Amino acid sequence: MLLEVRSLSTAYSGLLAIQDISIDVAENEIVVVAGANGAGKSTLLKSIAGMERPRSGSVTLDGARLDGLPGHVITQKGVAYVPENKRLFPRLSVADNLRLGSYLHRAAADREAPLERVFALFPRLKERLPQRAGTLSGGEQQMLAIGRALMTRPRLLMLDEPSQGIMPKLVDEIFDAITTIRATGVTILLVEQRLAESLSIADRAYVLQTGRLILQGPAANLRDDPEVRRAYLGL
């Protein structure tokens, strides 16, 4: 198993945001974490990425502990996180934002090598290299955020609501990109509000409710179960 999360709990101001969460993500899977707003989905990703320090539990990547490590070390170990708000540098160019994603690689050739993969995935980024990131459309900014994460050459890519704030015509491009990224050997852990689309490309899914894990199983089973769709997924 590539990623193993065991009995993870994280609190804000003394209140538990996630409690006793355990999930697995196998190599080359797409796994979806679903649930209503406030269910703890983003907190789970942040806790894995080192942006929030868990109160208890463990996170391992290929058997090596990640919990307690700073975020930049977790990135070095092969985990890339694209947050809900993208966190681009709006005054910097597209090219500079992408290159900041490759800071882990010391050799110039290693820093530039992932660019062609990013351009193949998102050709419009190549057309906008000199443009300031803050002037891009919402969809283009999401492409840039994902592209910058791929510049780290991750084994595990975590995406938090990648379709949020994007024009409908670009949403399909984002989901196509996710399946293409998986095809290149990158494992995906996805939090996404568009559940029908995300469950259609995922292998497995977990459902959170008020910080607790309440359902898990093959994505197709959750997608096709009428009671699950109504009660837990809002579909």
C-alpha positions as CSV (number, residue, x, y, z in Angstrom):
1,M,0.0,0.0,0.0
2,L,1.4,3.4,-1.0
3,L,-0.4,5.6,1.6
4,E,-1.7,4.3,4.9
5,V,-3.5,6.6,7.3
6,R,-4.3,5.1,10.7
7,S,-6.5,6.4,13.4
8,L,-5.8,10.0,12.5
9,S,-7.3,12.8,14.6
10,T,-6.7,16.6,14.1
11,A,-8.1,19.4,16.2
12,Y,-8.6,23.2,15.7
13,S,-8.8,25.2,18.9
14,G,-9.3,22.1,20.9
15,L,-12.2,20.8,18.7
16,L,-11.7,17.7,16.7
17,A,-12.0,18.3,12.9
18,I,-11.3,14.7,12.0
19,Q,-11.5,11.8,14.5
20,D,-10.0,8.3,14.2
21,I,-9.8,8.3,10.4
22,S,-8.1,5.3,8.6
23,I,-7.7,5.1,4.9
24,D,-5.5,3.3,2.4
25,V,-4.4,4.4,-1.1
26,A,-2.8,1.8,-3.3
27,E,-0.2,2.7,-5.9
28,N,-1.7,4.0,-9.1
29,E,-5.2,4.3,-7.7
30,I,-7.6,7.3,-7.8
31,V,-9.3,7.5,-4.4
32,V,-12.0,10.0,-3.7
33,V,-12.8,11.5,-0.3
34,A,-16.5,12.7,-0.3
35,G,-18.7,14.4,2.3
36,A,-20.6,17.6,3.0
37,N,-19.0,20.9,3.7
38,G,-17.4,20.8,7.1
39,A,-17.0,17.0,7.1
40,G,-13.2,17.2,7.5
41,K,-12.1,16.4,3.9
42,S,-9.6,19.3,3.6
43,T,-8.4,18.7,7.1
44,L,-7.5,15.2,6.2
45,L,-5.5,16.2,3.2
46,K,-3.7,19.0,5.1
47,S,-2.9,16.5,7.9
48,I,-1.3,14.2,5.4
49,A,0.6,17.0,3.7
50,G,2.0,18.4,6.9
51,M,0.1,21.6,6.8
52,E,-1.8,20.6,10.0
53,R,-0.2,18.6,12.8
54,P,-2.4,15.6,13.8
55,R,-3.2,15.2,17.5
56,S,-2.9,11.4,17.2
57,G,-2.6,8.6,14.6
58,S,-0.1,7.9,11.9
59,V,0.5,8.6,8.2
60,T,3.0,6.4,6.2
61,L,4.2,6.5,2.6
62,D,5.6,3.2,1.5
63,G,6.0,2.3,5.2
64,A,7.9,5.4,6.1
65,R,6.3,7.7,8.7
66,L,5.2,11.2,7.5
67,D,3.3,12.5,10.4
68,G,5.2,15.0,12.4
69,L,7.4,16.0,9.5
70,P,7.4,19.5,8.1
71,G,5.5,20.1,4.8
72,H,8.6,20.6,2.7
73,V,10.1,17.3,3.8
74,I,6.8,15.5,3.0
75,T,7.0,17.0,-0.5
76,Q,10.6,15.8,-0.8
77,K,9.3,12.3,0.0
78,G,6.9,12.3,-2.9
79,V,3.6,13.9,-1.8
80,A,2.3,16.9,-3.6
81,Y,-0.8,18.8,-2.4
82,V,-2.9,21.3,-4.4
83,P,-5.0,23.2,-1.9
84,E,-8.5,24.4,-2.5
85,N,-7.3,28.0,-2.9
86,K,-4.5,27.0,-5.3
87,R,-1.9,29.3,-3.5
88,L,-0.3,30.6,-6.7
89,F,2.0,33.6,-6.7
90,P,-0.3,36.0,-8.7
91,R,2.4,38.6,-9.5
92,L,4.8,36.0,-10.9
93,S,4.7,34.7,-14.4
94,V,3.3,31.2,-15.3
95,A,6.9,30.2,-16.0
96,D,8.2,31.3,-12.6
97,N,5.3,29.6,-10.8
98,L,6.1,26.3,-12.5
99,R,9.8,26.6,-11.8
100,L,9.1,27.2,-8.1
101,G,7.6,23.7,-8.1
102,S,10.9,22.2,-9.1
103,Y,13.0,23.8,-6.3
104,L,13.6,20.3,-4.9
105,H,15.8,19.4,-7.8
106,R,19.3,20.8,-7.7
107,A,20.4,20.0,-11.3
108,A,19.1,22.4,-13.9
109,A,18.2,19.5,-16.2
110,D,16.2,17.9,-13.5
111,R,14.3,21.1,-12.8
112,E,13.3,21.6,-16.5
113,A,12.6,18.0,-17.3
114,P,9.0,17.9,-15.9
115,L,8.0,21.0,-18.0
116,E,7.3,19.0,-21.1
117,R,5.0,16.7,-19.3
118,V,3.1,19.6,-17.9
119,F,2.8,21.3,-21.3
120,A,1.6,18.0,-22.8
121,L,-1.1,17.9,-20.2
122,F,-2.0,21.6,-20.3
123,P,-0.9,23.1,-23.7
124,R,-2.4,26.5,-22.9
125,L,0.1,27.0,-20.1
126,K,2.9,26.9,-22.6
127,E,1.1,29.6,-24.5
128,R,0.9,31.8,-21.4
129,L,4.4,31.3,-19.9
130,P,5.2,35.1,-19.7
131,Q,1.7,36.0,-18.4
132,R,1.2,36.8,-14.7
133,A,-0.6,34.0,-12.9
134,G,-3.1,36.4,-11.4
135,T,-4.4,37.3,-14.8
136,L,-5.3,33.7,-15.8
137,S,-8.9,32.4,-15.7
138,G,-10.0,30.2,-12.8
139,G,-9.5,27.1,-14.9
140,E,-6.1,28.1,-16.1
141,Q,-5.0,28.9,-12.6
142,Q,-6.1,25.4,-11.5
143,M,-4.1,23.9,-14.4
144,L,-1.1,25.9,-13.2
145,A,-1.5,24.8,-9.6
146,I,-1.7,21.1,-10.7
147,G,1.3,21.7,-13.1
148,R,3.4,23.3,-10.4
149,A,2.6,20.2,-8.1
150,L,3.7,17.9,-10.9
151,M,7.0,19.7,-11.2
152,T,8.0,18.1,-7.9
153,R,7.7,14.7,-9.6
154,P,5.3,13.3,-6.9
155,R,4.3,9.7,-6.3
156,L,1.1,10.8,-4.6
157,L,-0.9,13.9,-5.8
158,M,-3.6,15.2,-3.5
159,L,-6.2,17.5,-5.1
160,D,-8.6,19.6,-3.0
161,E,-11.7,20.6,-5.0
162,P,-9.9,21.0,-8.4
163,S,-13.2,21.9,-10.2
164,Q,-14.2,24.7,-7.8
165,G,-14.6,28.1,-9.5
166,I,-14.0,26.8,-13.0
167,M,-16.1,27.3,-16.0
168,P,-18.1,24.2,-16.9
169,K,-16.4,23.8,-20.3
170,L,-13.0,23.5,-18.5
171,V,-14.1,21.0,-15.8
172,D,-14.0,18.1,-18.3
173,E,-10.4,19.1,-19.1
174,I,-9.5,18.9,-15.5
175,F,-11.0,15.5,-15.0
176,D,-9.4,14.3,-18.2
177,A,-6.1,15.6,-16.9
178,I,-6.5,13.6,-13.6
179,T,-7.0,10.3,-15.5
180,T,-4.0,11.1,-17.7
181,I,-1.8,11.9,-14.7
182,R,-2.8,8.5,-13.2
183,A,-1.9,6.9,-16.4
184,T,1.7,8.2,-16.0
185,G,2.1,6.4,-12.8
186,V,1.0,9.1,-10.3
187,T,-1.4,8.0,-7.5
188,I,-4.3,10.4,-6.9
189,L,-6.2,11.3,-3.7
190,L,-9.1,13.5,-4.6
191,V,-11.5,15.7,-2.7
192,E,-14.2,16.9,-5.1
193,Q,-17.6,18.5,-5.0
194,R,-18.6,17.1,-8.4
195,L,-19.2,13.6,-7.1
196,A,-20.8,12.0,-10.1
197,E,-17.8,12.9,-12.2
198,S,-15.2,12.0,-9.6
199,L,-16.7,8.7,-8.7
200,S,-16.8,7.8,-12.4
201,I,-13.0,8.0,-12.7
202,A,-12.1,6.7,-9.2
203,D,-11.3,3.2,-8.1
204,R,-12.4,3.6,-4.5
205,A,-14.1,6.2,-2.3
206,Y,-14.4,7.1,1.4
207,V,-17.3,9.2,2.8
208,L,-16.8,11.5,5.8
209,Q,-19.5,13.0,8.0
210,T,-18.7,15.5,10.8
211,G,-15.1,14.4,11.0
212,R,-15.7,10.6,11.0
213,L,-15.4,7.9,8.4
214,I,-18.9,6.5,7.8
215,L,-18.6,4.7,4.4
216,Q,-16.0,3.2,2.2
217,G,-15.9,0.9,-0.8
218,P,-15.5,0.7,-4.6
219,A,-16.4,4.0,-6.2
220,A,-18.8,2.3,-8.6
221,N,-20.8,0.7,-5.7
222,L,-21.2,4.1,-4.0
223,R,-22.1,5.8,-7.2
224,D,-24.8,3.3,-8.1
225,D,-26.4,2.7,-4.7
226,P,-29.6,4.9,-4.6
227,E,-29.6,5.0,-0.8
228,V,-26.0,6.1,-0.6
229,R,-26.5,8.7,-3.3
230,R,-29.4,10.2,-1.5
231,A,-28.3,10.0,2.1
232,Y,-24.6,10.7,2.0
233,L,-23.6,12.0,-1.4
234,G,-26.4,14.5,-2.2
235,L,-26.8,13.1,-5.7
